Amino acid sequence: MPLSAQSADLDFSSTVRDDLSNKDLQRVEKITEPTQDFSKAERFEANQGGAATSTKIANRDAFSQFSANLDFKGEQDFKLGNALFRKLWVSSPSSTQASDGLGPLFNARACQSCHLKDGRGHPPEGDSDATSMFLRLGKTGTTEEEIKALENFVSATIPDPVYGGQLQDLAVPGLAAEGHMVITYQEQIVQLKDGTEVSLRKPEYSVSDLAYGPLHEDTTLSPRIAPPMIGLGLLEAIHPADIIKNADPDDIDGDGISGKFAIAREPDTDGLTLGRFGWKAENPNVRHQSASAFAGDIGISSPEVDKPFGDCTAKQEACFDLATGVQTRLGETEAPDPVIDLVTFYSKNLAVPARRNVEKPEVLRGKELFYGAGCASCHRPKFVTRRDTEDKAQAFQLIWPYSDMLLHDMGEGLADGQQVGIANGREWRTPPLWGLGLTEMVNGHTFFLHDGRARNLTEAIMWHGGEAENAKQIFAEMEKADRQALIEFLESL
């Protein structure tokens, strides 16, 4: 896929950081080298988010704390952003004057509705609640205009011509919702080397009650649960060179790992930059990720994504007959700069909780097994963020996200068949693992992977394929005590 020439484009060939002195660069390279000593915890390992790490006692609010190194003004802005993140939007017209503009088609009324307790979403279980999960819709480009938009990264994917970029199962009064997601599971038994049987549930996705006619015959359905919100500002502050240098799309080193970096168009400069956020890394920064969610999930426009009718398409004419929530005295969009600024600040400063049990022998043994199985090849343990980042709370911090921020082929078992930007239908961004062990405490479940099909960490590992096939097989061949140690390490994150 060709790259368009833009004066503001990132140099995708650069693997050298331009924000550090030679002395600092040597320090950073040394401290981020993978450890070979598993007899004790590494220095600062418990503080996964550097100085921003939350050291509060872990409870249901473990993912909702602010960066520990914020100043008083930052704490104030975080709390204001939190209020907006939790705000329930209503349909227009409304007497609220600043909370209307919902939809007309939508999946949720508040950011918090999907990112429950700022944590991980889940598939519908035992009821019809699909609030924290939706179906992304996309198809290949067929017209010259569509193909050009994909090639130039103007669009990450081509939406369904009738239903848009995602299926919305809710609508304002007087308008029909688009339809509903249907999931069926088939249990598959896999046997580990020691005879232990693991049941994997294989999902199949379809839609029902389509209100506006059929989907396009080429439209694919990609299920997505809402990911945890912690540490996003720190991930944005990783220097591009540190991501680019780990990419090996042609597997030149022959280790079976061929990660590649995602490419996205930067809204402010119209240049090309790294994609970092979203299950396929289609968004370049936290602000644009937030604006995209406002528009797609809630139907709220912002300066970045000025769509007051949300994901409505030209085939849904009744959508455009309804009122929007734009209040010109407040701004030209439903979530003008002051709103999107605060929500972005909040999203960038949700603190990563401190690790637990880092010195426990079983955890250290599990860590060694994690490295030995090759898991750390994609789940890269640590980075030092850039010095010159705009938000000083994220500047020059040693962080432990356990992600290389690259796209990897995860095999046919996890494939969704949907291309998003450079990511093909088998590729996903390596999700950060920090906070993994607190999922049940915060969200009351242990559903993992992009669609929550895995009911525990063992199932999540056993779904790995493609570039992770070898690591999965090593796990499957471990003795039970070693598997438990590796899981205990993951639960300490």
PAKOL-124688 format. One record per residue (C-alpha): residue number from 1; residue in one letter; x, y, z. Coordinates in steps of 0.5 Angstrom, whole numbers, plus 500, padded with zeros to 3 digits. Each point is the difference from the previous one (the first is absolute). Layout:
ATOM   n res  c1  c2  c3
ATOM NUM   A   X   Y   Z
...
end
This chain:
ATOM   n res  c1  c2  c3
ATOM   1   M 500 500 500
ATOM   2   P 503 506 498
ATOM   3   L 502 506 504
ATOM   4   S 498 507 498
ATOM   5   A 505 505 501
ATOM   6   Q 498 505 505
ATOM   7   S 505 506 503
ATOM   8   A 497 498 507
ATOM   9   D 501 492 499
ATOM  10   L 504 497 505
ATOM  11   D 507 497 498
ATOM  12   F 498 492 500
ATOM  13   S 507 498 499
ATOM  14   S 503 504 506
ATOM  15   T 502 495 506
ATOM  16   V 504 505 504
ATOM  17   R 497 505 505
ATOM  18   D 500 507 499
ATOM  19   D 498 502 507
ATOM  20   L 506 497 504
ATOM  21   S 508 502 501
ATOM  22   N 504 495 499
ATOM  23   K 501 498 507
ATOM  24   D 493 500 501
ATOM  25   L 499 495 494
ATOM  26   Q 505 495 503
ATOM  27   R 497 500 507
ATOM  28   V 493 499 496
ATOM  29   E 503 494 496
ATOM  30   K 503 497 506
ATOM  31   I 494 501 505
ATOM  32   T 495 497 494
ATOM  33   E 504 494 498
ATOM  34   P 496 494 502
ATOM  35   T 502 497 507
ATOM  36   Q 504 493 500
ATOM  37   D 500 500 508
ATOM  38   F 493 497 503
ATOM  39   S 503 499 507
ATOM  40   K 497 507 502
ATOM  41   A 495 505 498
ATOM  42   E 503 506 495
ATOM  43   R 501 507 503
ATOM  44   F 494 504 499
ATOM  45   E 496 494 498
ATOM  46   A 494 501 504
ATOM  47   N 499 507 498
ATOM  48   Q 497 498 493
ATOM  49   G 499 507 498
ATOM  50   G 506 503 503
ATOM  51   A 499 506 504
ATOM  52   A 493 500 498
ATOM  53   T 498 493 503
ATOM  54   S 494 500 505
ATOM  55   T 502 497 506
ATOM  56   K 494 500 503
ATOM  57   I 497 494 503
ATOM  58   A 497 495 495
ATOM  59   N 492 500 500
ATOM  60   R 495 501 495
ATOM  61   D 502 507 498
ATOM  62   A 507 498 498
ATOM  63   F 500 502 493
ATOM  64   S 497 507 502
ATOM  65   Q 505 504 504
ATOM  66   F 504 505 497
ATOM  67   S 507 501 498
ATOM  68   A 504 500 507
ATOM  69   N 505 505 497
ATOM  70   L 494 505 498
ATOM  71   D 501 507 503
ATOM  72   F 494 504 503
ATOM  73   K 497 503 494
ATOM  74   G 501 493 496
ATOM  75   E 496 497 506
ATOM  76   Q 494 505 499
ATOM  77   D 500 499 492
ATOM  78   F 500 492 501
ATOM  79   K 494 501 505
ATOM  80   L 496 504 495
ATOM  81   G 502 495 494
ATOM  82   N 497 495 504
ATOM  83   A 494 503 501
ATOM  84   L 499 501 492
ATOM  85   F 502 493 499
ATOM  86   R 495 497 505
ATOM  87   K 495 505 497
ATOM  88   L 493 497 497
ATOM  89   W 499 504 494
ATOM  90   V 492 501 498
ATOM  91   S 497 501 493
ATOM  92   S 498 506 497
ATOM  93   P 497 505 501
ATOM  94   S 501 500 507
ATOM  95   S 500 505 506
ATOM  96   T 507 498 502
ATOM  97   Q 503 505 495
ATOM  98   A 506 496 501
ATOM  99   S 499 493 500
ATOM 100   D 496 499 494
ATOM 101   G 502 497 493
ATOM 102   L 499 493 502
ATOM 103   G 500 495 494
ATOM 104   P 496 500 496
ATOM 105   L 502 493 499
ATOM 106   F 505 498 506
ATOM 107   N 503 494 504
ATOM 108   A 500 504 507
ATOM 109   R 498 506 503
ATOM 110   A 507 501 504
ATOM 111   C 507 499 499
ATOM 112   Q 500 496 507
ATOM 113   S 494 496 497
ATOM 114   C 505 496 496
ATOM 115   H 507 501 504
ATOM 116   L 497 497 507
ATOM 117   K 503 503 506
ATOM 118   D 506 502 494
ATOM 119   G 501 493 499
ATOM 120   R 499 494 495
ATOM 121   G 493 499 497
ATOM 122   H 497 493 499
ATOM 123   P 495 496 495
ATOM 124   P 493 499 502
ATOM 125   E 499 495 505
ATOM 126   G 494 497 503
ATOM 127   D 496 507 497
ATOM 128   S 499 504 494
ATOM 129   D 505 505 503
ATOM 130   A 505 502 494
ATOM 131   T 502 507 503
ATOM 132   S 507 499 500
ATOM 133   M 501 496 494
ATOM 134   F 498 501 493
ATOM 135   L 501 498 493
ATOM 136   R 505 504 495
ATOM 137   L 498 500 493
ATOM 138   G 504 500 494
ATOM 139   K 501 498 493
ATOM 140   T 506 500 495
ATOM 141   G 500 506 495
ATOM 142   T 497 500 493
ATOM 143   T 499 507 497
ATOM 144   E 506 504 498
ATOM 145   E 499 505 506
ATOM 146   E 499 494 505
ATOM 147   I 507 497 498
ATOM 148   K 503 507 500
ATOM 149   A 498 501 507
ATOM 150   L 503 494 502
ATOM 151   E 506 501 497
ATOM 152   N 501 507 502
ATOM 153   F 498 498 508
ATOM 154   V 494 505 499
ATOM 155   S 496 494 502
ATOM 156   A 502 494 504
ATOM 157   T 494 496 497
ATOM 158   I 494 501 496
ATOM 159   P 494 500 504
ATOM 160   D 493 496 498
ATOM 161   P 497 504 495
ATOM 162   V 493 500 504
ATOM 163   Y 502 499 507
ATOM 164   G 507 503 501
ATOM 165   G 506 499 504
ATOM 166   Q 497 496 505
ATOM 167   L 493 497 502
ATOM 168   Q 496 504 505
ATOM 169   D 495 496 504
ATOM 170   L 497 507 503
ATOM 171   A 496 506 497
ATOM 172   V 497 506 503
ATOM 173   P 492 500 500
ATOM 174   G 497 500 493
ATOM 175   L 506 497 497
ATOM 176   A 501 492 499
ATOM 177   A 506 497 503
ATOM 178   E 504 497 494
ATOM 179   G 500 493 503
ATOM 180   H 503 495 505
ATOM 181   M 506 496 501
ATOM 182   V 499 492 500
ATOM 183   I 506 496 503
ATOM 184   T 500 492 500
ATOM 185   Y 505 496 503
ATOM 186   Q 503 493 499
ATOM 187   E 504 497 505
ATOM 188   Q 507 497 498
ATOM 189   I 504 495 504
ATOM 190   V 508 501 500
ATOM 191   Q 504 495 504
ATOM 192   L 507 503 503
ATOM 193   K 506 495 500
ATOM 194   D 498 498 507
ATOM 195   G 493 498 498
ATOM 196   T 497 506 503
ATOM 197   E 494 502 496
ATOM 198   V 498 507 498
ATOM 199   S 493 502 497
ATOM 200   L 501 506 495
ATOM 201   R 493 503 498
ATOM 202   K 501 502 492
ATOM 203   P 495 506 499
ATOM 204   E 496 501 494
ATOM 205   Y 497 507 498
ATOM 206   S 494 502 497
ATOM 207   V 495 506 500
ATOM 208   S 492 500 501
ATOM 209   D 494 504 499
ATOM 210   L 504 505 495
ATOM 211   A 495 506 499
ATOM 212   Y 503 503 494
ATOM 213   G 501 494 495
ATOM 214   P 506 495 499
ATOM 215   L 507 501 501
ATOM 216   H 504 501 494
ATOM 217   E 502 493 498
ATOM 218   D 508 501 501
ATOM 219   T 499 503 507
ATOM 220   T 504 497 506
ATOM 221   L 498 500 507
ATOM 222   S 505 501 505
ATOM 223   P 498 499 507
ATOM 224   R 504 505 505
ATOM 225   I 499 501 508
ATOM 226   A 503 506 503
ATOM 227   P 507 500 502
ATOM 228   P 502 502 507
ATOM 229   M 502 508 500
ATOM 230   I 506 500 505
ATOM 231   G 507 502 498
ATOM 232   L 498 503 493
ATOM 233   G 504 507 501
ATOM 234   L 506 496 501
ATOM 235   L 499 495 494
ATOM 236   E 499 507 496
ATOM 237   A 507 502 503
ATOM 238   I 504 494 497
ATOM 239   H 504 503 495
ATOM 240   P 499 498 493
ATOM 241   A 507 497 499
ATOM 242   D 499 495 506
ATOM 243   I 494 497 496
ATOM 244   I 503 500 493
ATOM 245   K 506 497 502
ATOM 246   N 497 494 502
ATOM 247   A 496 499 494
ATOM 248   D 502 494 496
ATOM 249   P 495 499 494
ATOM 250   D 504 495 496
ATOM 251   D 503 497 506
ATOM 252   I 507 501 498
ATOM 253   D 502 497 507
ATOM 254   G 497 494 499
ATOM 255   D 497 499 507
ATOM 256   G 493 499 497
ATOM 257   I 497 507 502
ATOM 258   S 499 505 495
ATOM 259   G 496 506 503
ATOM 260   K 499 506 496
ATOM 261   F 498 507 502
ATOM 262   A 493 503 499
ATOM 263   I 500 507 496
ATOM 264   A 494 505 501
ATOM 265   R 499 507 497
ATOM 266   E 501 505 505
ATOM 267   P 494 505 501
ATOM 268   D 504 506 502
ATOM 269   T 505 500 494
ATOM 270   D 497 495 495
ATOM 271   G 507 497 500
ATOM 272   L 501 492 501
ATOM 273   T 502 498 507
ATOM 274   L 500 493 504
ATOM 275   G 493 497 502
ATOM 276   R 500 498 507
ATOM 277   F 493 500 503
ATOM 278   G 494 495 499
ATOM 279   W 500 493 499
ATOM 280   K 504 501 493
ATOM 281   A 504 506 502
ATOM 282   E 496 504 495
ATOM 283   N 500 507 504
ATOM 284   P 506 504 501
ATOM 285   N 499 503 507
ATOM 286   V 495 500 506
ATOM 287   R 497 506 498
ATOM 288   H 498 497 493
ATOM 289   Q 498 494 503
ATOM 290   S 495 503 505
ATOM 291   A 497 505 494
ATOM 292   S 499 493 496
ATOM 293   A 496 497 506
ATOM 294   F 496 506 501
ATOM 295   A 498 500 493
ATOM 296   G 499 493 499
ATOM 297   D 498 497 507
ATOM 298   I 496 506 502
ATOM 299   G 498 504 494
ATOM 300   I 504 506 503
ATOM 301   S 504 505 495
ATOM 302   S 506 503 502
ATOM 303   P 505 505 496
ATOM 304   E 504 493 498
ATOM 305   V 494 496 498
ATOM 306   D 495 505 498
ATOM 307   K 494 496 499
ATOM 308   P 494 502 504
ATOM 309   F 496 495 497
ATOM 310   G 505 495 502
ATOM 311   D 500 493 496
ATOM 312   C 494 502 496
ATOM 313   T 501 498 493
ATOM 314   A 496 503 494
ATOM 315   K 496 494 499
ATOM 316   Q 497 502 507
ATOM 317   E 497 506 498
ATOM 318   A 495 501 506
ATOM 319   C 507 501 504
ATOM 320   F 501 506 497
ATOM 321   D 493 503 501
ATOM 322   L 501 500 508
ATOM 323   A 503 506 504
ATOM 324   T 508 500 502
ATOM 325   G 502 502 507
ATOM 326   V 505 506 497
ATOM 327   Q 500 506 504
ATOM 328   T 503 505 496
ATOM 329   R 501 505 507
ATOM 330   L 504 494 502
ATOM 331   G 504 498 494
ATOM 332   E 499 497 493
ATOM 333   T 499 493 502
ATOM 334   E 496 496 505
ATOM 335   A 507 499 504
ATOM 336   P 504 506 499
ATOM 337   D 507 501 502
ATOM 338   P 499 501 507
ATOM 339   V 496 493 501
ATOM 340   I 505 496 495
ATOM 341   D 506 503 504
ATOM 342   L 498 498 506
ATOM 343   V 498 493 498
ATOM 344   T 506 499 497
ATOM 345   F 504 502 506
ATOM 346   Y 496 496 504
ATOM 347   S 501 494 496
ATOM 348   K 508 501 499
ATOM 349   N 501 501 508
ATOM 350   L 496 493 502
ATOM 351   A 505 497 504
ATOM 352   V 503 493 500
ATOM 353   P 500 497 506
ATOM 354   A 506 497 504
ATOM 355   R 502 493 499
ATOM 356   R 499 495 506
ATOM 357   N 504 494 502
ATOM 358   V 506 502 496
ATOM 359   E 505 496 504
ATOM 360   K 496 494 501
ATOM 361   P 504 494 498
ATOM 362   E 494 497 496
ATOM 363   V 499 507 496
ATOM 364   L 507 500 499
ATOM 365   R 500 493 497
ATOM 366   G 494 502 496
ATOM 367   K 504 506 497
ATOM 368   E 506 496 498
ATOM 369   L 495 495 497
ATOM 370   F 497 506 496
ATOM 371   Y 506 502 497
ATOM 372   G 502 493 499
ATOM 373   A 494 499 496
ATOM 374   G 501 506 495
ATOM 375   C 494 504 503
ATOM 376   A 505 506 501
ATOM 377   S 501 500 493
ATOM 378   C 494 503 498
ATOM 379   H 498 502 507
ATOM 380   R 506 505 501
ATOM 381   P 501 501 508
ATOM 382   K 502 507 500
ATOM 383   F 502 507 497
ATOM 384   V 502 507 502
ATOM 385   T 495 505 498
ATOM 386   R 503 506 496
ATOM 387   R 503 506 503
ATOM 388   D 496 505 496
ATOM 389   T 493 498 501
ATOM 390   E 495 505 501
ATOM 391   D 497 498 506
ATOM 392   K 506 500 505
ATOM 393   A 496 494 505
ATOM 394   Q 502 495 494
ATOM 395   A 507 503 498
ATOM 396   F 506 496 501
ATOM 397   Q 497 494 504
ATOM 398   L 502 493 500
ATOM 399   I 494 496 499
ATOM 400   W 498 493 499
ATOM 401   P 494 499 496
ATOM 402   Y 502 493 497
ATOM 403   S 498 502 493
ATOM 404   D 504 502 494
ATOM 405   M 495 504 497
ATOM 406   L 500 496 493
ATOM 407   L 496 496 496
ATOM 408   H 500 492 500
ATOM 409   D 497 495 496
ATOM 410   M 496 496 506
ATOM 411   G 498 494 495
ATOM 412   E 494 498 497
ATOM 413   G 496 498 507
ATOM 414   L 500 508 502
ATOM 415   A 499 502 493
ATOM 416   D 495 505 498
ATOM 417   G 501 501 493
ATOM 418   Q 500 507 500
ATOM 419   Q 505 505 498
ATOM 420   V 501 506 504
ATOM 421   G 506 505 497
ATOM 422   I 506 495 499
ATOM 423   A 497 495 505
ATOM 424   N 497 494 496
ATOM 425   G 495 495 502
ATOM 426   R 504 496 505
ATOM 427   E 504 506 503
ATOM 428   W 499 503 506
ATOM 429   R 504 505 505
ATOM 430   T 504 497 505
ATOM 431   P 495 502 506
ATOM 432   P 504 503 507
ATOM 433   L 500 495 505
ATOM 434   W 500 505 506
ATOM 435   G 494 499 505
ATOM 436   L 499 494 497
ATOM 437   G 499 496 507
ATOM 438   L 495 505 503
ATOM 439   T 495 499 494
ATOM 440   E 496 496 505
ATOM 441   M 500 505 506
ATOM 442   V 498 506 495
ATOM 443   N 496 497 495
ATOM 444   G 497 494 504
ATOM 445   H 502 495 494
ATOM 446   T 506 497 497
ATOM 447   F 498 500 492
ATOM 448   F 506 502 496
ATOM 449   L 502 501 493
ATOM 450   H 497 505 495
ATOM 451   D 493 496 500
ATOM 452   G 500 498 507
ATOM 453   R 500 493 498
ATOM 454   A 505 497 505
ATOM 455   R 497 499 507
ATOM 456   N 507 500 503
ATOM 457   L 507 501 499
ATOM 458   T 502 493 498
ATOM 459   E 494 500 494
ATOM 460   A 503 507 498
ATOM 461   I 507 497 499
ATOM 462   M 497 493 497
ATOM 463   W 497 505 495
ATOM 464   H 507 503 497
ATOM 465   G 502 497 493
ATOM 466   G 504 503 494
ATOM 467   E 506 504 503
ATOM 468   A 498 497 507
ATOM 469   E 499 493 498
ATOM 470   N 507 498 503
ATOM 471   A 499 504 507
ATOM 472   K 493 496 500
ATOM 473   Q 503 493 499
ATOM 474   I 505 501 505
ATOM 475   F 495 502 505
ATOM 476   A 496 494 498
ATOM 477   E 506 496 502
ATOM 478   M 502 503 507
ATOM 479   E 498 496 506
ATOM 480   K 494 502 504
ATOM 481   A 504 504 505
ATOM 482   D 504 504 495
ATOM 483   R 494 502 496
ATOM 484   Q 497 502 507
ATOM 485   A 506 504 501
ATOM 486   L 500 503 494
ATOM 487   I 492 502 501
ATOM 488   E 502 503 507
ATOM 489   F 505 504 497
ATOM 490   L 495 503 495
ATOM 491   E 495 501 506
ATOM 492   S 506 504 503
ATOM 493   L 500 505 495
end
